Amino acid sequence: MDQNEWYSVYSAALLELNPRKLRTLIHDAETAIFSRIQTISEGPDSNHERETIADALSNLRALQRDVLRYP
């Protein structure tokens, strides 16, 4: 999975208004992100993407908390 693939799934979750679909899209985005984390290297070339991933995961947690009312 490359950066564009996980980011596309993540973006779909951010734009979803239906809570039932949102649950599924958040799960799909998390799966895509964790898959990407396993494939990127720890080298300095991937620092920017790792920062972007951290922000994305934080945003997904905020969606779960604020929209889906997860604790």
C-alpha positions as CSV (number, residue, x, y, z in Angstrom):
1,M,0.0,0.0,0.0
2,D,1.4,3.4,-0.9
3,Q,0.7,6.8,0.7
4,N,-2.0,7.7,-1.8
5,E,-4.0,4.6,-1.1
6,W,-4.2,5.0,2.7
7,Y,-4.8,8.7,2.3
8,S,-7.7,8.1,0.0
9,V,-9.4,5.8,2.5
10,Y,-8.7,8.2,5.3
11,S,-10.1,11.2,3.3
12,A,-13.3,9.2,2.6
13,A,-13.8,8.8,6.4
14,L,-13.3,12.5,7.0
15,L,-16.0,13.3,4.5
16,E,-18.6,10.7,5.5
17,L,-21.7,12.1,7.2
18,N,-23.6,8.8,7.9
19,P,-22.5,7.5,11.3
20,R,-23.0,3.8,10.3
21,K,-20.8,4.2,7.2
22,L,-18.4,6.3,9.2
23,R,-17.7,3.4,11.6
24,T,-16.8,1.2,8.7
25,L,-14.7,3.9,7.0
26,I,-12.8,4.7,10.2
27,H,-12.0,1.0,10.6
28,D,-10.9,0.7,6.9
29,A,-8.7,3.8,7.3
30,E,-7.1,2.5,10.5
31,T,-6.4,-0.8,8.7
32,A,-4.9,1.0,5.7
33,I,-2.8,3.2,7.9
34,F,-1.4,0.4,10.0
35,S,-0.6,-1.6,6.9
36,R,1.3,1.4,5.6
37,I,3.2,1.8,8.8
38,Q,4.4,-1.7,8.4
39,T,5.8,-1.0,5.0
40,I,7.5,2.4,5.4
41,S,11.1,2.5,6.6
42,E,12.4,4.1,9.7
43,G,14.7,6.3,7.6
44,P,14.6,10.0,7.4
45,D,12.9,9.8,4.0
46,S,9.7,8.7,5.7
47,N,9.6,11.3,8.5
48,H,7.1,13.5,6.8
49,E,4.7,10.6,6.0
50,R,5.0,9.3,9.6
51,E,4.0,12.8,10.9
52,T,1.1,12.8,8.4
53,I,0.0,9.4,9.7
54,A,0.2,10.5,13.3
55,D,-2.1,13.5,12.5
56,A,-4.5,11.2,10.6
57,L,-4.8,8.8,13.5
58,S,-5.4,11.7,15.8
59,N,-8.1,13.0,13.5
60,L,-9.8,9.6,13.3
61,R,-9.8,9.4,17.1
62,A,-11.4,12.8,17.3
63,L,-14.1,11.6,14.8
64,Q,-14.8,8.6,17.0
65,R,-15.0,10.7,20.1
66,D,-17.0,13.6,18.8
67,V,-19.2,12.1,16.1
68,L,-19.6,8.5,17.2
69,R,-19.4,9.3,20.9
70,Y,-16.7,6.8,21.7
71,P,-15.1,7.3,25.1
